Amino acid sequence: MLNYNKTLPNQLTNWAFSETAFKPLLLGKCESIMSLGNGYMGLRSVTEEPYIGETRNLFVNGTFNKFDENEVTELPNAADVTRFDMLVDGRRFSLETGKVEEYSRTLDLRHAELIRSFVWENEAGKRVRFSFRRFVSLDNTHVIGMKMEVTPLNEGIQFSVGSGINAQLTNTGSQHFHEGEKRIFDKKYMQLEQTTTESKVHFIIHASHRLSLNGESLEIAPKMDIHRRKVALSYTLDIPAGETFTFEKMSTVHTSRDLAFEGQELSVMKEAALAQAKEADRQGYDALFELHKQAWANVWDRYHIEIDSEQEFDKLALRFATYHLVVMTPAHDRRMAIGAKGLSGEGYKGHSFWDTEIFILPFYIYSRPEIARSLLEYRYLGLEGARRKAQENGFKGAMYPWEQAWPTDGEVTPVWGEVDVVTGLQTKIWSGFIEQHITSDVAYAVWHYYKATGDQDFMERYGYEILFDTATFWASRLEWDNAKGRYHINEVIGPDEYKEHVDNNAFTNYMAHFNMELAIQYYNELQSERPEILERLEESLKLQESYTAWTSKINQIYLPQPNEDNIVPQDDTYLTLEQIDLTKYKNQEKVGSLFREYSLDQVNKLQVSKQADIMMLFFLLENKFTPEVKKANYDYYEPKTLHDSSLSLSTHSILAGDFGDSDLAYQLFRKATEIDLGPNMHSSDAGIHSASIGGIWECVVMGFAGLRMLDGKLHLNPSLPQAWKQLKFPIYWQGVHLNVHLTHSDVLITSSSDEPLALTIKGNDVLFHKELHLPL
Ligand code: BGC
C-alpha cells in the first residue's frame, strides 16, 4: 500500500513516498509518518474530511500541561485547523461512499509538502477531481498552509465547504484547555484562544480562507458559526463541469511560550498574531510555500548525504530520517527538547528520554553542533528537576528523570501501563523510579559533545556542572556490599526493560563509573588550569565534599567482568534465568508478541531481552572491551534480543559492522529503516520513533562509515555494505567542516580549515591539510 518509487517533477527520485489506496482502518500509519512540522509545532497528516479512527493532532513544542493530579504532564492536543466538512450536491463527501480512482497521498520530503489527489465518483455518477496540498512552514514557523482544488469532470456540482478552528479535541479524553474567547474579524479572520488548565499557556490560533474559480478570486458571503470550543466559516457555490474551485486556508499558531512574547501582556500577543494571520492570508499558499521551499532547500544543502546504492530505498530512508529529525527538533528554543515520538503523535506524551542523548544527539553534534548544544542546555535547565528527584529519593546531586517534559517539572513518567495478561490489571511502569542510567547518559552526551566540538564556553556555563552533579548522584547512590567488599547498584532497570528490579546491571554500573571518572578527570584539570571555575561551583555543588566521595568510591564500584565464556552478565541473575525457544518471537511481525502469552513478571524470569543492553555498553564505551569479548557477547545476547524497542536494531547493526559482518549490519539497518517507513501499516499509529530515526543516521555515519569519537580523537573505520558503491556526507569536527567521500577502495576527505587535521583511519593515525585521499 505504500509506494516507495514515486517520482517528483524534474525526475526527482527517492524524495517522496505515497499511499496508493485509502483504507479507513489503516489511518494511523500515514498520519504519523507523513506528519508535517518545523520543531515549533507538529501536525499529524490527517485527511481533511473526517473519518472514524482518525487522530487529529497539533502539538506545539514545550506547551506541556497536567490534566489532573492523577496524570502526568503531557503535550496538549491544540485546536485543529485541518478539517474540511464538505458536501457535494447536499450529501457529505467521504471516500467511504462512491468510487475512488487515481488515489494517492504523497509526502514530498524535498519540499516538505503533503499532497493528496483522487477522482471521486458519487452515487449519481458525477465525477470530481480533488487535490489537496499542505505544509507547515519552515520559513515562518507559525504558519500552516492548505490548498484544495475541486474540479467536476463530467457534470457541474453544488459544493459546500466549512472549515475553521476546532478545539473540541482532547488527548485521548483528557481536555487540557479552558474554553477561551472566539471571534471572527471582517467575516474572514477567525480567532480562537485557548489556555491550558494547569500550566496556563495561552494559545492564539487564527485561520482565514481565500476562494477562487479558475484563478479568479471569488467573494462568497460565508455562513459564520461560533460554538463551544469552535469557530468556523462555510461557503456554498455551484462549480460548473471542467472548472476548478480553489480553496486556500492559511492558519497561524502562537503561544505564550513563544520567546517573542515572554513577559508580554496577552493583548500584545493577540495583536501581533492577528497581524501575522492577515499577512499570511494576503500572501497566500503559493507565495508562502515558495519561502518554505527555500528554507527546506537550505536544509538539504546542509545535511546533504549521498548514498549510491543498488537499493533505491536506502536513499529514501535516509532522507526520510533527515526530514523527521528536522521537523521534530525545536532548534529555536533551549527550553524544549525532542519527544520520543517527535511531534507526530500522542505516544509517550511528548516526553524526552535517553533517546535524545544517545540516538539523536550524534546527528546534531556532527551536523549542527549549535542545535546539539541547545538540546544539552535543555538538560542543564533540567538540573532543577533532577536535583529535586535526587532529594526526594534520599540521594545527593542530580538524578535525571527517566522522562522529562518542561525542564523544571522533574520526573513525569506515568505509573501505569499496558494490561498484564495474567492478572488483567494494568502493569506498573517502574522506569520513573528505577531506570536510572538516564543520569549517566546525559553526562556521556555532554562529554561526547565537548570532545567533538571543543566548545569550552558550553562546558564553563553548563557542562561541568552537569558532569559534577550527576557524579555526585552516583556516589550517593552506590550501595556498599559488606560480603563482597565493593559498591553495588541494586534494584534498577537497565536499557533492557524486560528485566526489572535487577542488581548490578552492567550498563548502569559501567556508565555510573564512567560518569564519576569524567567528574574526577575534569575536576583535576580545572584545579590546575582554571581553579576559579571550581570556586564558582563550590558553593552550590559542595564540590570538595563531592570530590572526596567520588575519589573514595570509584575504585570499589563493581564492574561485571566477562566470565569463563567471555560473557559479561547483563545483571546479577540474567545468566541464571530460564531459556526458552524464542524463534516465533524473533520472527514476529508485530513487536511485543511475547506479551500475548506472558506477563511482564514472567518475562522478568526468562533470558529474553527487549533491546540492546550490553551491546549499547559496547557501543558507548567501546575502548573498555576487547573485540573477542564483544563478539562472544553479541553471539550470546543477539538471539535473546527481540528488538521490541525500536531503539535496538540500529545498535545491533553498528555492532555487527564492528565485528566485520557488513552483510548482517546491512540487514539490521534495513530492518531499522522499516520501523516507520516500512510496509507494516500499524507500526507508527501513536507516532514515529524518533530514536530509531536518529539510529538510521547513526547506522550510516557511525556504522558503515565507522565514524567515532574515541578518547577525544576522530576515527573512521569504513565498511560499506556490498549494495553501496559510495557514501558522501558532511560533518563538523572541532568547528571544522569536513566532507567525507567513501568507496569500497578509498577515502577522500576535504577540510574547510587551513590548519592540519589529525584523525585515525582504520587504526592508522594520519595528519592532513585541506585534502586527504587514501586507499582503504
Ligand atoms: C524503550 C526505551 C525508550 C522508550 C522511548 C521504550 O520502549 O525501552 O529505551 O527510551 O521506549 O522511546
Residues whose N, C-alpha, C, O or C-beta is under 5 A from the ligand:
A	BS01	BGC	A340 F353 W354 D355 P495 E497 S645
